Amino acid sequence: MELINATGMAAGYTLGMEPSGRELLVVVVKGTFHLPPDGGAARRHELQQPLIMADTFTGAPGLSAPYGEVDFAPHKNRCDILLQGSAHAPGGVPATRVPVGIRVGGWTKTFAVVGARHWQSRLAGVSASAPAPFVVRSVSYDNAFGGMDVHHPDPARHAAFDANPIGRGFHRHLNSEWVDGSPLPDTEELERPVEAPDGAYRPMALGPVGRGWAPRRRYAGTYDQDWVDNTFPFLPADFDGRYYQAAPPDQQIACPAGGEPVALVNLTPAGRTSFLLPALTVPVAFFRRRAGHDVVAATLDTIAIHADQGWLTLTWRASRVLRRDIFEVPQVLAGRMPRGWWRARTMGKTWYPSLAALARPTGE
């Protein structure tokens, strides 16, 4: 199949599958944009980021926070809002606790970033040390509440914090030798500080969540012997499309149309950074093998902000259910081509974008 990319952004396609066994032709377009300093619309970046072909992590896969998830999810019912970055103390003045927040349209998320601290095990119990002041502090699931408690000599009594097994601060067993001096998380809810190692706190970060973490894991479906015997290699019947959402549930919104206001608070050195999402429509035309074509508007379903680098990516997705195989669709156009291109295609002729292209020798 030929994909014609007329968007000026990165584009690609893949085959997806539904639990019913039906295949999908999925087209993905990802654009990279500057974070404007003046509150205007985000403008297209001169350097377009490529599509992510495999999940990436901040460190060793499975032992560190997910950083970027593969761009080829078959579909997303809602829009993931993701942010990688750091908390900045207001005015560059060291602080022990800094509130951070992000707003997209009418949706907001806020929490606190706290300076380095550790658990103190005393006769009166376990408590947190005073936090150290900081100016810039990374925001990541690596340093959000969570982790694994593997200190007990009996492996059967080891435990993991399912919502964030790679974090810090969690202890199931409060033996002073295992707890004392161990680090607390750097993030916590504004109104619910982390005060106990065995508490059930929400891990506060803004990046993707792991595919095997709770609650995302429950959407993956059941892969038991019955699935092996009767369903493999297709998805299980109880697979839920919400599994494809990379963001935690509180960072999923209705897919935006574009033009929505965005605000970042204490996530950039400026303190507050505001801008508008670009108001773009990304048409995708699926040309049928026999005749005709279908044009759909791709859906904006992923907003990924890289605040420290000063850019963001927007990802649009469009799909078509295939009756038999991918050969039903010999060509796909992402973006807009001039009327001359359409006219040449209808007449079965070659379209040249300029006289120079027409005069250029074949193969040059």
SULMOHU-V435229 format. One record per residue. RES is the residue in three letters. SS is DSSP state (@ for helix, = for strand, . for the rest). BURIAL is b if it has 24 or more other ideal C-beta (glycine too) atoms within 12 Angstrom, else e. D_FIRST is the distance of its C-alpha to the first C-alpha in whole Angstrom. Layout:
BEGIN
RES,SS,BURIAL,D_FIRST
RES,SS,BURIAL,D_FIRST
END
This chain:
BEGIN
MET,.,b,0
GLU,=,e,4
LEU,=,b,7
ILE,=,b,10
ASN,=,b,13
ALA,=,e,16
THR,.,b,18
GLY,.,e,20
MET,.,b,19
ALA,=,b,17
ALA,=,b,14
GLY,=,b,11
TYR,=,b,9
THR,=,b,10
LEU,=,b,12
GLY,=,b,15
MET,=,b,18
GLU,.,e,21
PRO,.,e,24
SER,.,e,24
GLY,.,e,21
ARG,.,e,18
GLU,=,b,15
LEU,=,b,14
LEU,=,b,10
VAL,=,b,12
VAL,=,b,12
VAL,=,b,15
VAL,=,b,16
LYS,=,b,20
GLY,=,b,22
THR,=,b,25
PHE,=,b,29
HIS,=,b,32
LEU,.,b,35
PRO,.,b,37
PRO,.,e,41
ASP,.,e,42
GLY,.,e,41
GLY,.,e,39
ALA,=,b,35
ALA,.,b,33
ARG,.,e,31
ARG,=,b,28
HIS,.,b,29
GLU,.,e,28
LEU,.,e,27
GLN,.,e,23
GLN,.,b,23
PRO,.,e,20
LEU,.,b,18
ILE,.,b,20
MET,.,e,19
ALA,.,e,22
ASP,.,b,25
THR,=,b,28
PHE,=,b,32
THR,.,b,35
GLY,.,e,36
ALA,.,e,36
PRO,.,e,33
GLY,.,e,35
LEU,.,e,38
SER,.,e,37
ALA,.,b,36
PRO,=,b,32
TYR,=,b,31
GLY,=,b,27
GLU,.,b,25
VAL,.,b,21
ASP,.,b,19
PHE,.,b,17
ALA,.,b,19
PRO,.,b,17
HIS,.,b,20
LYS,.,b,23
ASN,.,e,26
ARG,.,b,28
CYS,=,b,28
ASP,=,b,29
ILE,=,b,31
LEU,=,b,32
LEU,=,b,34
GLN,=,b,35
GLY,=,b,38
SER,=,b,42
ALA,=,b,45
HIS,=,b,47
ALA,.,b,51
PRO,@,e,52
GLY,@,e,53
GLY,@,e,53
VAL,.,e,56
PRO,.,e,56
ALA,=,b,56
THR,.,e,56
ARG,=,b,54
VAL,=,b,51
PRO,=,b,49
VAL,=,b,46
GLY,=,b,43
ILE,=,b,40
ARG,=,b,40
VAL,=,b,37
GLY,.,e,38
GLY,.,e,40
TRP,=,b,39
THR,=,e,41
LYS,=,b,42
THR,=,b,45
PHE,=,b,46
ALA,=,b,49
VAL,=,b,48
VAL,=,b,51
GLY,.,b,53
ALA,.,e,53
ARG,.,b,55
HIS,=,b,56
TRP,=,b,58
GLN,=,e,62
SER,=,b,63
ARG,=,e,67
LEU,.,e,70
ALA,.,e,69
GLY,=,e,65
VAL,=,b,62
SER,=,e,61
ALA,=,b,59
SER,.,e,60
ALA,.,e,60
PRO,.,b,57
ALA,.,e,57
PRO,.,e,56
PHE,=,b,53
VAL,.,e,51
VAL,=,b,48
ARG,=,b,46
SER,=,b,43
VAL,=,b,41
SER,.,b,39
TYR,@,b,39
ASP,@,b,41
ASN,@,b,44
ALA,.,b,44
PHE,=,b,46
GLY,=,b,45
GLY,.,b,45
MET,=,b,46
ASP,=,b,50
VAL,.,e,50
HIS,.,b,54
HIS,.,e,56
PRO,.,e,57
ASP,.,e,56
PRO,@,e,52
ALA,@,e,52
ARG,@,e,53
HIS,.,e,50
ALA,=,e,48
ALA,=,b,45
PHE,.,b,45
ASP,.,b,42
ALA,.,b,40
ASN,.,b,40
PRO,.,b,41
ILE,.,b,41
GLY,.,b,43
ARG,=,b,47
GLY,=,b,50
PHE,.,b,50
HIS,.,b,53
ARG,.,b,53
HIS,.,b,57
LEU,.,b,59
ASN,.,e,61
SER,@,e,62
GLU,@,e,61
TRP,@,b,58
VAL,@,b,57
ASP,.,e,60
GLY,.,e,58
SER,.,b,55
PRO,=,b,52
LEU,.,b,52
PRO,.,b,48
ASP,.,b,48
THR,=,b,47
GLU,=,b,48
GLU,=,b,49
LEU,.,e,51
GLU,.,e,53
ARG,=,e,53
PRO,.,b,54
VAL,.,b,53
GLU,.,e,57
ALA,.,b,56
PRO,.,b,54
ASP,.,b,54
GLY,.,b,53
ALA,.,e,50
TYR,.,b,48
ARG,.,b,45
PRO,.,b,43
MET,.,b,43
ALA,.,b,40
LEU,.,b,37
GLY,.,b,34
PRO,.,b,31
VAL,.,b,33
GLY,.,b,33
ARG,.,b,30
GLY,.,e,33
TRP,.,b,36
ALA,.,e,38
PRO,.,e,37
ARG,@,b,33
ARG,@,e,34
ARG,@,e,35
TYR,@,b,32
ALA,@,b,30
GLY,.,e,31
THR,.,e,34
TYR,.,e,33
ASP,.,e,36
GLN,@,e,36
ASP,@,e,36
TRP,@,e,32
VAL,@,e,32
ASP,@,e,33
ASN,@,e,32
THR,.,e,29
PHE,.,e,27
PRO,.,e,24
PHE,.,e,23
LEU,.,b,25
PRO,.,b,29
ALA,.,e,30
ASP,.,e,32
PHE,.,b,29
ASP,.,e,29
GLY,@,b,26
ARG,@,b,29
TYR,@,b,28
TYR,@,b,25
GLN,.,b,27
ALA,.,b,28
ALA,.,b,31
PRO,.,b,35
PRO,@,e,35
ASP,@,b,38
GLN,@,b,35
GLN,=,b,33
ILE,=,b,33
ALA,.,e,31
CYS,.,b,28
PRO,.,b,30
ALA,.,e,29
GLY,.,b,30
GLY,.,e,33
GLU,.,b,35
PRO,=,b,38
VAL,=,b,37
ALA,=,b,40
LEU,=,b,41
VAL,=,b,45
ASN,.,b,46
LEU,.,b,42
THR,.,b,43
PRO,.,e,46
ALA,.,e,46
GLY,.,e,47
ARG,=,e,45
THR,=,b,42
SER,=,b,41
PHE,=,b,38
LEU,=,b,36
LEU,.,b,32
PRO,.,b,30
ALA,.,e,29
LEU,.,b,26
THR,.,e,23
VAL,.,b,20
PRO,=,b,18
VAL,=,b,14
ALA,=,b,13
PHE,=,b,11
PHE,=,b,10
ARG,.,e,11
ARG,.,e,10
ARG,.,e,14
ALA,.,e,15
GLY,.,e,16
HIS,=,b,14
ASP,=,e,16
VAL,=,b,17
VAL,=,b,18
ALA,=,e,20
ALA,.,b,19
THR,=,b,22
LEU,=,b,24
ASP,=,b,24
THR,=,b,25
ILE,=,b,28
ALA,=,b,29
ILE,=,b,32
HIS,=,b,33
ALA,.,b,36
ASP,.,b,38
GLN,.,e,35
GLY,.,b,36
TRP,=,b,32
LEU,=,b,30
THR,=,b,26
LEU,=,b,25
THR,=,b,21
TRP,=,b,20
ARG,=,b,17
ALA,=,b,16
SER,=,b,14
ARG,=,b,14
VAL,=,b,15
LEU,.,b,13
ARG,.,e,16
ARG,.,e,14
ASP,.,e,11
ILE,@,b,7
PHE,@,e,7
GLU,@,b,9
VAL,.,b,7
PRO,.,e,5
GLN,=,b,6
VAL,=,b,8
LEU,=,b,11
ALA,=,b,13
GLY,=,b,17
ARG,.,e,18
MET,.,e,18
PRO,.,e,21
ARG,@,e,22
GLY,@,e,22
TRP,@,e,18
TRP,@,e,18
ARG,@,e,21
ALA,@,e,19
ARG,@,e,16
THR,@,e,18
MET,.,e,20
GLY,.,e,18
LYS,.,e,19
THR,.,e,18
TRP,.,e,19
TYR,.,e,21
PRO,.,e,22
SER,.,e,26
LEU,@,e,28
ALA,@,e,28
ALA,@,e,24
LEU,@,e,25
ALA,@,e,28
ARG,.,e,26
PRO,.,e,26
THR,.,e,22
GLY,.,e,21
GLU,.,e,23
END
